[in-house]
Structures are given as structure tokens and as C-alpha cells.
Amino acid sequence: MNKIIKYIQSSIEEMKKVTWPTKKETYNYTVLVICISVGVAIFLSTLDLGFNQGIKFIINR
């Protein structure tokens, strides 16, 4: 039981040392992640469409 209490106390001490992002930074990082996710989705969709059309062209030849 003593080890568990010591672990919790040290975890609390470490959490006090953490530098948390500001509200503006959190907003900016969230927007960045969403934009990159949408960009990657568009890129992969374009590749998928291109490969799909290529395979159809080869099969229907």
C-alpha cells in the first residue's frame, strides 16, 4: 500500500511540473490537426480514385 501512495504522490509532483498549453495554442493545434487530416484524406482519396480508374482501364482493355 505504501508503494501505491508513493507512486500517486510522485505522479502529482510530476504533473505540477508540466507546462500546459494556453487556450490559443490548443485551438491552433486543433485546427492544424483537422486541416492536415482533411488534406491527407483528400490526397488518399485522389490516389484511390486514380488507382481505381487505372485498374478499370486495364481490365476493360
Helices and strands as residue ranges (DSSP letters): H 2-17, H 23-59
